[in-house]
Amino acid sequence: MDKFTVEEINLMCVFEFEGQDRKGMIADIKNVIPHIQDSDMVELAGQVLGKLETMSDAEFAEVALEAAE
């Protein structure tokens, strides 16, 4: 499993809320992609989705979702 980049973690933090699970985050990101007008952000969201879809729930639980400044 490839580690997430700082940019990917920051994107995931936008979608993280108390009790959010991997499948919920996947659904939320997929729902937002059609509304993103920046091609780089669409690409980043796609990268995040690819990693989220191939990892297990246990692996997701170990990801530290702390935004970098």
All heavy atoms as TSV, in Angstrom:
chain	resi	resn	atom	element	x	y	z
A	1	MET	N	N	0.851	-1.179	0.000
A	1	MET	CA	C	0.000	0.000	0.000
A	1	MET	C	C	0.889	1.232	0.000
A	1	MET	O	O	1.720	1.401	0.863
A	1	MET	CB	C	-0.831	-0.050	1.276
A	1	MET	CG	C	-2.208	0.582	1.359
A	1	MET	SD	S	-2.630	2.101	0.568
A	1	MET	CE	C	-2.081	3.281	1.740
A	2	ASP	N	N	0.690	2.055	-0.997
A	2	ASP	CA	C	1.448	3.300	-1.053
A	2	ASP	C	C	0.979	4.231	0.051
A	2	ASP	O	O	-0.213	4.317	0.354
A	2	ASP	CB	C	1.241	3.994	-2.404
A	2	ASP	CG	C	1.894	3.240	-3.541
A	2	ASP	OD1	O	2.895	2.560	-3.296
A	2	ASP	OD2	O	1.395	3.346	-4.667
A	3	LYS	N	N	1.941	4.922	0.630
A	3	LYS	CA	C	1.590	5.912	1.643
A	3	LYS	C	C	0.935	7.106	0.969
A	3	LYS	O	O	1.147	7.373	-0.210
A	3	LYS	CB	C	2.841	6.370	2.379
A	3	LYS	CG	C	3.440	5.317	3.268
A	3	LYS	CD	C	4.594	5.897	4.048
A	3	LYS	CE	C	5.153	4.850	4.987
A	3	LYS	NZ	N	6.218	5.384	5.815
A	4	PHE	N	N	0.163	7.833	1.739
A	4	PHE	CA	C	-0.477	9.033	1.229
A	4	PHE	C	C	0.510	10.195	1.273
A	4	PHE	O	O	1.291	10.322	2.205
A	4	PHE	CB	C	-1.709	9.384	2.073
A	4	PHE	CG	C	-2.850	8.419	1.894
A	4	PHE	CD1	C	-3.058	7.404	2.812
A	4	PHE	CD2	C	-3.714	8.528	0.820
A	4	PHE	CE1	C	-4.114	6.507	2.660
A	4	PHE	CE2	C	-4.770	7.641	0.654
A	4	PHE	CZ	C	-4.971	6.635	1.572
A	5	THR	N	N	0.435	11.058	0.271
A	5	THR	CA	C	1.259	12.268	0.268
A	5	THR	C	C	0.627	13.294	1.205
A	5	THR	O	O	-0.535	13.145	1.626
A	5	THR	CB	C	1.348	12.877	-1.142
A	5	THR	OG1	O	0.049	13.333	-1.544
A	5	THR	CG2	C	1.896	11.877	-2.150
A	6	VAL	N	N	1.373	14.341	1.497
A	6	VAL	CA	C	0.847	15.424	2.340
A	6	VAL	C	C	-0.406	16.020	1.695
A	6	VAL	O	O	-1.406	16.268	2.374
A	6	VAL	CB	C	1.923	16.519	2.548
A	6	VAL	CG1	C	1.333	17.744	3.228
A	6	VAL	CG2	C	3.093	15.973	3.334
A	7	GLU	N	N	-0.363	16.212	0.386
A	7	GLU	CA	C	-1.512	16.784	-0.320
A	7	GLU	C	C	-2.734	15.869	-0.235
A	7	GLU	O	O	-3.863	16.342	-0.048
A	7	GLU	CB	C	-1.157	17.048	-1.794
A	7	GLU	CG	C	-0.118	18.121	-2.003
A	7	GLU	CD	C	1.327	17.635	-1.833
A	7	GLU	OE1	O	1.567	16.403	-1.702
A	7	GLU	OE2	O	2.219	18.491	-1.816
A	8	GLU	N	N	-2.503	14.568	-0.347
A	8	GLU	CA	C	-3.605	13.611	-0.259
A	8	GLU	C	C	-4.197	13.601	1.150
A	8	GLU	O	O	-5.431	13.568	1.305
A	8	GLU	CB	C	-3.123	12.214	-0.654
A	8	GLU	CG	C	-2.785	12.100	-2.132
A	8	GLU	CD	C	-2.050	10.829	-2.485
A	8	GLU	OE1	O	-1.486	10.161	-1.593
A	8	GLU	OE2	O	-2.019	10.490	-3.694
A	9	ILE	N	N	-3.348	13.634	2.161
A	9	ILE	CA	C	-3.835	13.673	3.550
A	9	ILE	C	C	-4.656	14.936	3.772
A	9	ILE	O	O	-5.734	14.901	4.376
A	9	ILE	CB	C	-2.665	13.607	4.557
A	9	ILE	CG1	C	-2.012	12.227	4.537
A	9	ILE	CG2	C	-3.124	13.975	5.968
A	9	ILE	CD1	C	-2.821	11.107	5.151
A	10	ASN	N	N	-4.160	16.072	3.275
A	10	ASN	CA	C	-4.900	17.330	3.442
A	10	ASN	C	C	-6.267	17.254	2.784
A	10	ASN	O	O	-7.267	17.723	3.351
A	10	ASN	CB	C	-4.098	18.514	2.896
A	10	ASN	CG	C	-2.964	18.922	3.801
A	10	ASN	OD1	O	-2.910	18.552	4.967
A	10	ASN	ND2	N	-2.033	19.677	3.261
A	11	LEU	N	N	-6.346	16.652	1.603
A	11	LEU	CA	C	-7.644	16.494	0.937
A	11	LEU	C	C	-8.562	15.605	1.774
A	11	LEU	O	O	-9.735	15.921	1.968
A	11	LEU	CB	C	-7.462	15.910	-0.463
A	11	LEU	CG	C	-8.774	15.674	-1.213
A	11	LEU	CD1	C	-9.394	16.995	-1.638
A	11	LEU	CD2	C	-8.571	14.782	-2.410
A	12	MET	N	N	-8.015	14.508	2.288
A	12	MET	CA	C	-8.825	13.607	3.101
A	12	MET	C	C	-9.333	14.301	4.364
A	12	MET	O	O	-10.451	14.017	4.819
A	12	MET	CB	C	-8.021	12.349	3.454
A	12	MET	CG	C	-7.759	11.470	2.243
A	12	MET	SD	S	-6.543	10.168	2.506
A	12	MET	CE	C	-7.171	9.313	3.910
A	13	CYS	N	N	-8.538	15.205	4.909
A	13	CYS	CA	C	-8.960	15.928	6.113
A	13	CYS	C	C	-10.204	16.775	5.862
A	13	CYS	O	O	-11.010	16.991	6.768
A	13	CYS	CB	C	-7.821	16.807	6.630
A	13	CYS	SG	S	-6.523	15.867	7.453
A	14	VAL	N	N	-10.365	17.239	4.634
A	14	VAL	CA	C	-11.561	18.019	4.283
A	14	VAL	C	C	-12.813	17.154	4.452
A	14	VAL	O	O	-13.876	17.649	4.837
A	14	VAL	CB	C	-11.459	18.548	2.835
A	14	VAL	CG1	C	-12.760	19.171	2.375
A	14	VAL	CG2	C	-10.296	19.523	2.710
A	15	PHE	N	N	-12.692	15.874	4.182
A	15	PHE	CA	C	-13.835	14.962	4.215
A	15	PHE	C	C	-13.956	14.182	5.518
A	15	PHE	O	O	-14.906	13.429	5.697
A	15	PHE	CB	C	-13.743	13.976	3.044
A	15	PHE	CG	C	-13.859	14.642	1.718
A	15	PHE	CD1	C	-12.738	15.023	1.004
A	15	PHE	CD2	C	-15.109	14.938	1.194
A	15	PHE	CE1	C	-12.838	15.660	-0.207
A	15	PHE	CE2	C	-15.233	15.577	-0.023
A	15	PHE	CZ	C	-14.099	15.942	-0.722
A	16	GLU	N	N	-13.013	14.374	6.412
A	16	GLU	CA	C	-13.027	13.624	7.662
A	16	GLU	C	C	-13.934	14.295	8.688
A	16	GLU	O	O	-13.917	15.500	8.856
A	16	GLU	CB	C	-11.610	13.524	8.238
A	16	GLU	CG	C	-11.552	12.558	9.374
A	16	GLU	CD	C	-10.702	13.067	10.528
A	16	GLU	OE1	O	-10.142	14.148	10.443
A	16	GLU	OE2	O	-10.638	12.355	11.522
A	17	PHE	N	N	-14.744	13.508	9.331
A	17	PHE	CA	C	-15.527	13.964	10.473
A	17	PHE	C	C	-15.669	12.803	11.440
A	17	PHE	O	O	-15.342	11.672	11.113
A	17	PHE	CB	C	-16.892	14.518	10.042
A	17	PHE	CG	C	-17.739	13.533	9.273
A	17	PHE	CD1	C	-18.597	12.672	9.938
A	17	PHE	CD2	C	-17.667	13.472	7.895
A	17	PHE	CE1	C	-19.374	11.769	9.247
A	17	PHE	CE2	C	-18.451	12.553	7.191
A	17	PHE	CZ	C	-19.293	11.709	7.862
A	18	GLU	N	N	-16.128	13.106	12.618
A	18	GLU	CA	C	-16.239	12.094	13.682
A	18	GLU	C	C	-16.989	10.865	13.187
A	18	GLU	O	O	-18.111	10.965	12.688
A	18	GLU	CB	C	-16.965	12.690	14.885
A	18	GLU	CG	C	-16.977	11.805	16.104
A	18	GLU	CD	C	-15.597	11.631	16.725
A	18	GLU	OE1	O	-14.782	12.570	16.647
A	18	GLU	OE2	O	-15.330	10.556	17.276
A	19	GLY	N	N	-16.346	9.730	13.278
A	19	GLY	CA	C	-16.982	8.474	12.908
A	19	GLY	C	C	-16.932	8.158	11.422
A	19	GLY	O	O	-17.494	7.159	10.997
A	20	GLN	N	N	-16.268	9.009	10.618
A	20	GLN	CA	C	-16.179	8.762	9.179
A	20	GLN	C	C	-15.398	7.480	8.929
A	20	GLN	O	O	-14.331	7.276	9.489
A	20	GLN	CB	C	-15.490	9.945	8.496
A	20	GLN	CG	C	-15.234	9.758	7.016
A	20	GLN	CD	C	-16.462	9.889	6.158
A	20	GLN	OE1	O	-17.406	9.124	6.288
A	20	GLN	NE2	N	-16.459	10.869	5.301
A	21	ASP	N	N	-15.946	6.617	8.088
A	21	ASP	CA	C	-15.229	5.397	7.737
A	21	ASP	C	C	-14.708	5.506	6.305
A	21	ASP	O	O	-14.990	6.476	5.591
A	21	ASP	CB	C	-16.108	4.159	7.928
A	21	ASP	CG	C	-17.336	4.139	7.027
A	21	ASP	OD1	O	-17.516	5.062	6.208
A	21	ASP	OD2	O	-18.112	3.184	7.137
A	22	ARG	N	N	-13.952	4.534	5.906
A	22	ARG	CA	C	-13.327	4.541	4.580
A	22	ARG	C	C	-14.369	4.608	3.466
A	22	ARG	O	O	-14.264	5.411	2.542
A	22	ARG	CB	C	-12.461	3.281	4.436
A	22	ARG	CG	C	-11.706	3.179	3.124
A	22	ARG	CD	C	-10.902	1.875	3.077
A	22	ARG	NE	N	-11.747	0.699	3.106
A	22	ARG	CZ	C	-12.306	0.148	2.022
A	22	ARG	NH1	N	-12.061	0.641	0.838
A	22	ARG	NH2	N	-13.070	-0.918	2.131
A	23	LYS	N	N	-15.403	3.791	3.561
A	23	LYS	CA	C	-16.429	3.762	2.518
A	23	LYS	C	C	-17.198	5.079	2.444
A	23	LYS	O	O	-17.553	5.543	1.363
A	23	LYS	CB	C	-17.383	2.585	2.743
A	23	LYS	CG	C	-16.707	1.256	2.496
A	23	LYS	CD	C	-17.628	0.087	2.782
A	23	LYS	CE	C	-16.870	-1.218	2.599
A	23	LYS	NZ	N	-17.641	-2.373	3.009
A	24	GLY	N	N	-17.431	5.681	3.598
A	24	GLY	CA	C	-18.104	6.975	3.617
A	24	GLY	C	C	-17.262	8.063	2.969
A	24	GLY	O	O	-17.776	8.917	2.233
A	25	MET	N	N	-15.953	8.021	3.233
A	25	MET	CA	C	-15.056	9.009	2.635
A	25	MET	C	C	-15.001	8.816	1.126
A	25	MET	O	O	-15.025	9.789	0.360
A	25	MET	CB	C	-13.657	8.926	3.240
A	25	MET	CG	C	-12.733	10.020	2.745
A	25	MET	SD	S	-11.138	10.066	3.594
A	25	MET	CE	C	-11.605	10.670	5.205
A	26	ILE	N	N	-14.957	7.580	0.672
A	26	ILE	CA	C	-14.955	7.292	-0.764
A	26	ILE	C	C	-16.211	7.878	-1.401
A	26	ILE	O	O	-16.146	8.554	-2.436
A	26	ILE	CB	C	-14.856	5.775	-1.029
A	26	ILE	CG1	C	-13.460	5.263	-0.658
A	26	ILE	CG2	C	-15.193	5.437	-2.479
A	26	ILE	CD1	C	-13.322	3.744	-0.642
A	27	ALA	N	N	-17.357	7.625	-0.796
A	27	ALA	CA	C	-18.625	8.130	-1.339
A	27	ALA	C	C	-18.640	9.656	-1.372
A	27	ALA	O	O	-19.071	10.259	-2.367
A	27	ALA	CB	C	-19.797	7.599	-0.517
A	28	ASP	N	N	-18.169	10.292	-0.304
A	28	ASP	CA	C	-18.159	11.750	-0.236
A	28	ASP	C	C	-17.271	12.349	-1.320
A	28	ASP	O	O	-17.649	13.321	-1.980
A	28	ASP	CB	C	-17.688	12.230	1.139
A	28	ASP	CG	C	-18.713	11.979	2.237
A	28	ASP	OD1	O	-19.882	11.686	1.919
A	28	ASP	OD2	O	-18.326	12.078	3.423
A	29	ILE	N	N	-16.098	11.777	-1.510
A	29	ILE	CA	C	-15.172	12.295	-2.532
A	29	ILE	C	C	-15.774	12.104	-3.923
A	29	ILE	O	O	-15.736	13.014	-4.756
A	29	ILE	CB	C	-13.790	11.633	-2.415
A	29	ILE	CG1	C	-13.120	12.055	-1.102
A	29	ILE	CG2	C	-12.908	12.011	-3.613
A	29	ILE	CD1	C	-11.827	11.320	-0.776
A	30	LYS	N	N	-16.358	10.933	-4.180
A	30	LYS	CA	C	-16.982	10.687	-5.491
A	30	LYS	C	C	-18.115	11.672	-5.757
A	30	LYS	O	O	-18.307	12.093	-6.899
A	30	LYS	CB	C	-17.504	9.251	-5.571
A	30	LYS	CG	C	-16.419	8.232	-5.781
A	30	LYS	CD	C	-16.992	6.833	-5.911
A	30	LYS	CE	C	-15.907	5.830	-6.223
A	30	LYS	NZ	N	-16.436	4.454	-6.372
A	31	ASN	N	N	-18.866	12.032	-4.719
A	31	ASN	CA	C	-19.976	12.974	-4.884
A	31	ASN	C	C	-19.498	14.387	-5.202
A	31	ASN	O	O	-20.202	15.152	-5.856
A	31	ASN	CB	C	-20.849	13.004	-3.628
A	31	ASN	CG	C	-21.687	11.762	-3.476
A	31	ASN	OD1	O	-22.006	11.092	-4.446
A	31	ASN	ND2	N	-22.038	11.430	-2.249
A	32	VAL	N	N	-18.315	14.741	-4.740
A	32	VAL	CA	C	-17.797	16.101	-4.915
A	32	VAL	C	C	-17.040	16.272	-6.231
A	32	VAL	O	O	-17.037	17.363	-6.802
A	32	VAL	CB	C	-16.897	16.473	-3.713
A	32	VAL	CG1	C	-16.124	17.742	-3.956
A	32	VAL	CG2	C	-17.743	16.622	-2.461
A	33	ILE	N	N	-16.423	15.212	-6.730
A	33	ILE	CA	C	-15.581	15.326	-7.928
A	33	ILE	C	C	-16.270	16.046	-9.092
A	33	ILE	O	O	-15.654	16.907	-9.719
A	33	ILE	CB	C	-15.023	13.950	-8.355
A	33	ILE	CG1	C	-13.904	13.540	-7.389
A	33	ILE	CG2	C	-14.495	13.975	-9.793
A	33	ILE	CD1	C	-13.297	12.183	-7.668
A	34	PRO	N	N	-17.542	15.761	-9.400
A	34	PRO	CA	C	-18.159	16.460	-10.533
A	34	PRO	C	C	-18.254	17.981	-10.348
A	34	PRO	O	O	-18.428	18.708	-11.324
A	34	PRO	CB	C	-19.561	15.846	-10.611
A	34	PRO	CG	C	-19.458	14.544	-9.904
A	34	PRO	CD	C	-18.416	14.731	-8.848
A	35	HIS	N	N	-18.120	18.454	-9.133
A	35	HIS	CA	C	-18.243	19.883	-8.844
A	35	HIS	C	C	-16.889	20.590	-8.752
A	35	HIS	O	O	-16.841	21.808	-8.619
A	35	HIS	CB	C	-19.013	20.083	-7.538
A	35	HIS	CG	C	-20.346	19.396	-7.550
A	35	HIS	ND1	N	-21.426	19.859	-8.276
A	35	HIS	CD2	C	-20.760	18.243	-6.961
A	35	HIS	CE1	C	-22.447	19.037	-8.125
A	35	HIS	NE2	N	-22.068	18.048	-7.322
A	36	ILE	N	N	-15.802	19.834	-8.825
A	36	ILE	CA	C	-14.465	20.421	-8.749
A	36	ILE	C	C	-14.079	20.930	-10.134
A	36	ILE	O	O	-14.142	20.189	-11.111
A	36	ILE	CB	C	-13.424	19.389	-8.254
A	36	ILE	CG1	C	-13.794	18.857	-6.863
A	36	ILE	CG2	C	-12.031	20.014	-8.234
A	36	ILE	CD1	C	-12.901	17.730	-6.377
A	37	GLN	N	N	-13.681	22.187	-10.196
A	37	GLN	CA	C	-13.360	22.793	-11.493
A	37	GLN	C	C	-11.855	22.844	-11.760
A	37	GLN	O	O	-11.435	23.196	-12.859
A	37	GLN	CB	C	-13.959	24.185	-11.570
A	37	GLN	CG	C	-15.474	24.144	-11.513
A	37	GLN	CD	C	-16.108	25.511	-11.590
A	37	GLN	OE1	O	-15.427	26.521	-11.649
A	37	GLN	NE2	N	-17.426	25.532	-11.573
A	38	ASP	N	N	-11.048	22.502	-10.799
A	38	ASP	CA	C	-9.597	22.524	-10.952
A	38	ASP	C	C	-9.115	21.125	-11.325
A	38	ASP	O	O	-9.307	20.172	-10.563
A	38	ASP	CB	C	-8.956	22.996	-9.641
A	38	ASP	CG	C	-7.450	23.081	-9.729
A	38	ASP	OD1	O	-6.799	22.022	-9.563
A	38	ASP	OD2	O	-6.932	24.178	-9.958
A	39	SER	N	N	-8.471	21.003	-12.492
A	39	SER	CA	C	-8.064	19.678	-12.974
A	39	SER	C	C	-7.034	19.013	-12.052
A	39	SER	O	O	-7.030	17.790	-11.909
A	39	SER	CB	C	-7.517	19.769	-14.399
A	39	SER	OG	O	-6.380	20.607	-14.449
A	40	ASP	N	N	-6.165	19.810	-11.428
A	40	ASP	CA	C	-5.192	19.233	-10.499
A	40	ASP	C	C	-5.886	18.639	-9.276
A	40	ASP	O	O	-5.478	17.588	-8.776
A	40	ASP	CB	C	-4.168	20.280	-10.058
A	40	ASP	CG	C	-3.222	20.698	-11.179
A	40	ASP	OD1	O	-3.034	19.906	-12.129
A	40	ASP	OD2	O	-2.678	21.818	-11.101
A	41	MET	N	N	-6.927	19.299	-8.800
A	41	MET	CA	C	-7.673	18.779	-7.645
A	41	MET	C	C	-8.452	17.522	-8.017
A	41	MET	O	O	-8.555	16.599	-7.209
A	41	MET	CB	C	-8.617	19.854	-7.087
A	41	MET	CG	C	-7.909	20.976	-6.375
A	41	MET	SD	S	-6.913	20.411	-4.971
A	41	MET	CE	C	-8.174	19.824	-3.866
A	42	VAL	N	N	-8.983	17.482	-9.232
A	42	VAL	CA	C	-9.683	16.274	-9.695
A	42	VAL	C	C	-8.694	15.110	-9.749
A	42	VAL	O	O	-9.013	13.998	-9.314
A	42	VAL	CB	C	-10.342	16.503	-11.072
A	42	VAL	CG1	C	-10.879	15.197	-11.646
A	42	VAL	CG2	C	-11.452	17.534	-10.965
A	43	GLU	N	N	-7.501	15.373	-10.253
A	43	GLU	CA	C	-6.471	14.337	-10.316
A	43	GLU	C	C	-6.081	13.871	-8.912
A	43	GLU	O	O	-5.958	12.666	-8.657
A	43	GLU	CB	C	-5.230	14.862	-11.044
A	43	GLU	CG	C	-4.138	13.835	-11.201
A	43	GLU	CD	C	-2.925	14.359	-11.950
A	43	GLU	OE1	O	-3.032	15.374	-12.640
A	43	GLU	OE2	O	-1.862	13.736	-11.817
A	44	LEU	N	N	-5.913	14.813	-7.999
A	44	LEU	CA	C	-5.566	14.473	-6.617
A	44	LEU	C	C	-6.664	13.633	-5.976
A	44	LEU	O	O	-6.395	12.622	-5.321
A	44	LEU	CB	C	-5.333	15.751	-5.800
A	44	LEU	CG	C	-4.934	15.562	-4.347
A	44	LEU	CD1	C	-3.580	14.878	-4.234
A	44	LEU	CD2	C	-4.908	16.915	-3.630
A	45	ALA	N	N	-7.910	14.026	-6.186
A	45	ALA	CA	C	-9.038	13.263	-5.636
A	45	ALA	C	C	-9.045	11.847	-6.204
A	45	ALA	O	O	-9.319	10.878	-5.492
A	45	ALA	CB	C	-10.352	13.967	-5.929
A	46	GLY	N	N	-8.721	11.707	-7.488
A	46	GLY	CA	C	-8.657	10.388	-8.109
A	46	GLY	C	C	-7.565	9.521	-7.503
A	46	GLY	O	O	-7.750	8.315	-7.298
A	47	GLN	N	N	-6.425	10.138	-7.208
A	47	GLN	CA	C	-5.332	9.402	-6.571
A	47	GLN	C	C	-5.756	8.908	-5.190
A	47	GLN	O	O	-5.487	7.761	-4.814
A	47	GLN	CB	C	-4.096	10.292	-6.440
A	47	GLN	CG	C	-3.448	10.644	-7.753
A	47	GLN	CD	C	-2.387	11.736	-7.615
A	47	GLN	OE1	O	-2.229	12.340	-6.555
A	47	GLN	NE2	N	-1.666	11.993	-8.681
A	48	VAL	N	N	-6.412	9.783	-4.439
A	48	VAL	CA	C	-6.881	9.414	-3.101
A	48	VAL	C	C	-7.888	8.276	-3.197
A	48	VAL	O	O	-7.813	7.292	-2.451
A	48	VAL	CB	C	-7.481	10.631	-2.367
A	48	VAL	CG1	C	-8.177	10.205	-1.082
A	48	VAL	CG2	C	-6.397	11.659	-2.068
A	49	LEU	N	N	-8.835	8.392	-4.126
A	49	LEU	CA	C	-9.832	7.332	-4.295
A	49	LEU	C	C	-9.172	5.994	-4.618
A	49	LEU	O	O	-9.552	4.961	-4.061
A	49	LEU	CB	C	-10.816	7.691	-5.407
A	49	LEU	CG	C	-11.901	8.684	-5.051
A	49	LEU	CD1	C	-12.713	9.024	-6.295
A	49	LEU	CD2	C	-12.798	8.164	-3.947
A	50	GLY	N	N	-8.194	6.016	-5.506
A	50	GLY	CA	C	-7.504	4.779	-5.873
A	50	GLY	C	C	-6.888	4.102	-4.670
A	50	GLY	O	O	-6.988	2.881	-4.504
A	51	LYS	N	N	-6.255	4.884	-3.825
A	51	LYS	CA	C	-5.618	4.323	-2.627
A	51	LYS	C	C	-6.664	3.860	-1.612
A	51	LYS	O	O	-6.514	2.798	-1.005
A	51	LYS	CB	C	-4.667	5.343	-2.005
A	51	LYS	CG	C	-3.437	5.596	-2.869
A	51	LYS	CD	C	-2.507	6.614	-2.264
A	51	LYS	CE	C	-1.312	6.880	-3.169
A	51	LYS	NZ	N	-0.373	7.836	-2.567
A	52	LEU	N	N	-7.708	4.656	-1.421
A	52	LEU	CA	C	-8.744	4.278	-0.459
A	52	LEU	C	C	-9.457	2.998	-0.882
A	52	LEU	O	O	-9.805	2.166	-0.043
A	52	LEU	CB	C	-9.770	5.401	-0.301
A	52	LEU	CG	C	-9.323	6.636	0.468
A	52	LEU	CD1	C	-10.401	7.718	0.386
A	52	LEU	CD2	C	-9.012	6.312	1.921
A	53	GLU	N	N	-9.698	2.859	-2.180
A	53	GLU	CA	C	-10.436	1.695	-2.668
A	53	GLU	C	C	-9.626	0.406	-2.577
A	53	GLU	O	O	-10.205	-0.673	-2.520
A	53	GLU	CB	C	-10.915	1.949	-4.102
A	53	GLU	CG	C	-12.031	2.983	-4.143
A	53	GLU	CD	C	-12.438	3.393	-5.546
A	53	GLU	OE1	O	-11.634	3.249	-6.486
A	53	GLU	OE2	O	-13.571	3.881	-5.699
A	54	THR	N	N	-8.297	0.511	-2.562
A	54	THR	CA	C	-7.481	-0.712	-2.517
A	54	THR	C	C	-7.036	-1.083	-1.106
A	54	THR	O	O	-6.496	-2.166	-0.906
A	54	THR	CB	C	-6.233	-0.571	-3.416
A	54	THR	OG1	O	-5.453	0.530	-2.970
A	54	THR	CG2	C	-6.620	-0.384	-4.869
A	55	MET	N	N	-7.266	-0.203	-0.140
A	55	MET	CA	C	-6.836	-0.504	1.227
A	55	MET	C	C	-7.993	-1.105	2.023
A	55	MET	O	O	-9.155	-0.981	1.646
A	55	MET	CB	C	-6.279	0.745	1.920
A	55	MET	CG	C	-7.300	1.797	2.255
A	55	MET	SD	S	-6.637	3.391	2.868
A	55	MET	CE	C	-5.311	2.945	3.891
A	56	SER	N	N	-7.666	-1.741	3.099
A	56	SER	CA	C	-8.691	-2.330	3.969
A	56	SER	C	C	-9.166	-1.291	4.987
A	56	SER	O	O	-8.523	-0.249	5.176
A	56	SER	CB	C	-8.122	-3.541	4.707
A	56	SER	OG	O	-7.143	-3.113	5.656
A	57	ASP	N	N	-10.269	-1.600	5.626
A	57	ASP	CA	C	-10.765	-0.714	6.680
A	57	ASP	C	C	-9.763	-0.624	7.830
A	57	ASP	O	O	-9.594	0.431	8.432
A	57	ASP	CB	C	-12.120	-1.203	7.202
A	57	ASP	CG	C	-13.230	-1.027	6.168
A	57	ASP	OD1	O	-13.127	-0.115	5.317
A	57	ASP	OD2	O	-14.197	-1.807	6.208
A	58	ALA	N	N	-9.086	-1.726	8.112
A	58	ALA	CA	C	-8.089	-1.729	9.189
A	58	ALA	C	C	-6.920	-0.812	8.837
A	58	ALA	O	O	-6.422	-0.069	9.688
A	58	ALA	CB	C	-7.595	-3.147	9.446
A	59	GLU	N	N	-6.472	-0.854	7.570
A	59	GLU	CA	C	-5.394	0.033	7.134
A	59	GLU	C	C	-5.836	1.492	7.211
A	59	GLU	O	O	-5.074	2.357	7.628
A	59	GLU	CB	C	-4.961	-0.297	5.706
A	59	GLU	CG	C	-4.232	-1.616	5.578
A	59	GLU	CD	C	-4.018	-2.030	4.134
A	59	GLU	OE1	O	-4.919	-1.823	3.296
A	59	GLU	OE2	O	-2.936	-2.574	3.853
A	60	PHE	N	N	-7.074	1.758	6.821
A	60	PHE	CA	C	-7.603	3.118	6.877
A	60	PHE	C	C	-7.615	3.636	8.314
A	60	PHE	O	O	-7.303	4.796	8.567
A	60	PHE	CB	C	-9.015	3.173	6.288
A	60	PHE	CG	C	-9.659	4.526	6.365
A	60	PHE	CD1	C	-9.267	5.544	5.510
A	60	PHE	CD2	C	-10.654	4.787	7.302
A	60	PHE	CE1	C	-9.858	6.806	5.582
A	60	PHE	CE2	C	-11.239	6.034	7.373
A	60	PHE	CZ	C	-10.846	7.041	6.510
A	61	ALA	N	N	-7.967	2.761	9.244
A	61	ALA	CA	C	-8.039	3.159	10.648
A	61	ALA	C	C	-6.673	3.592	11.182
A	61	ALA	O	O	-6.591	4.367	12.140
A	61	ALA	CB	C	-8.603	2.023	11.492
A	62	GLU	N	N	-5.604	3.124	10.553
A	62	GLU	CA	C	-4.252	3.461	11.001
A	62	GLU	C	C	-3.711	4.752	10.375
A	62	GLU	O	O	-2.659	5.232	10.774
A	62	GLU	CB	C	-3.309	2.303	10.676
A	62	GLU	CG	C	-3.605	1.056	11.477
A	62	GLU	CD	C	-2.712	-0.109	11.096
A	62	GLU	OE1	O	-1.719	0.094	10.362
A	62	GLU	OE2	O	-3.007	-1.235	11.542
A	63	VAL	N	N	-4.424	5.313	9.398
A	63	VAL	CA	C	-3.966	6.534	8.735
A	63	VAL	C	C	-4.178	7.722	9.673
A	63	VAL	O	O	-5.278	7.933	10.168
A	63	VAL	CB	C	-4.715	6.763	7.405
A	63	VAL	CG1	C	-4.317	8.089	6.773
A	63	VAL	CG2	C	-4.469	5.616	6.438
A	64	ALA	N	N	-3.123	8.473	9.910
A	64	ALA	CA	C	-3.206	9.661	10.762
A	64	ALA	C	C	-3.693	10.829	9.910
A	64	ALA	O	O	-2.967	11.322	9.058
A	64	ALA	CB	C	-1.854	9.964	11.367
A	65	LEU	N	N	-4.930	11.223	10.139
A	65	LEU	CA	C	-5.505	12.319	9.364
A	65	LEU	C	C	-5.318	13.644	10.111
A	65	LEU	O	O	-6.206	14.123	10.800
A	65	LEU	CB	C	-6.988	12.051	9.092
A	65	LEU	CG	C	-7.276	10.888	8.150
A	65	LEU	CD1	C	-8.760	10.648	8.027
A	65	LEU	CD2	C	-6.647	11.129	6.795
A	66	GLU	N	N	-4.151	14.214	9.935
A	66	GLU	CA	C	-3.835	15.505	10.520
A	66	GLU	C	C	-3.341	16.411	9.407
A	66	GLU	O	O	-2.350	16.095	8.739
A	66	GLU	CB	C	-2.771	15.374	11.605
A	66	GLU	CG	C	-3.249	14.618	12.823
A	66	GLU	CD	C	-2.202	14.587	13.917
A	66	GLU	OE1	O	-1.316	15.464	13.937
A	66	GLU	OE2	O	-2.275	13.667	14.754
A	67	ALA	N	N	-4.048	17.494	9.180
A	67	ALA	CA	C	-3.695	18.410	8.099
A	67	ALA	C	C	-2.342	19.065	8.362
A	67	ALA	O	O	-2.025	19.429	9.484
A	67	ALA	CB	C	-4.772	19.477	7.946
A	68	ALA	N	N	-1.560	19.182	7.303
A	68	ALA	CA	C	-0.278	19.887	7.377
A	68	ALA	C	C	-0.494	21.319	6.910
A	68	ALA	O	O	-1.322	21.588	6.066
A	68	ALA	CB	C	0.746	19.198	6.501
A	69	GLU	N	N	0.268	22.204	7.481
A	69	GLU	CA	C	0.107	23.603	7.087
A	69	GLU	C	C	1.148	24.009	6.096
A	69	GLU	O	O	2.166	23.477	5.933
A	69	GLU	CB	C	0.195	24.481	8.328
A	69	GLU	CG	C	-0.977	24.203	9.243
A	69	GLU	CD	C	-1.011	25.160	10.413
A	69	GLU	OE1	O	-0.490	26.284	10.301
A	69	GLU	OE2	O	-1.563	24.773	11.433
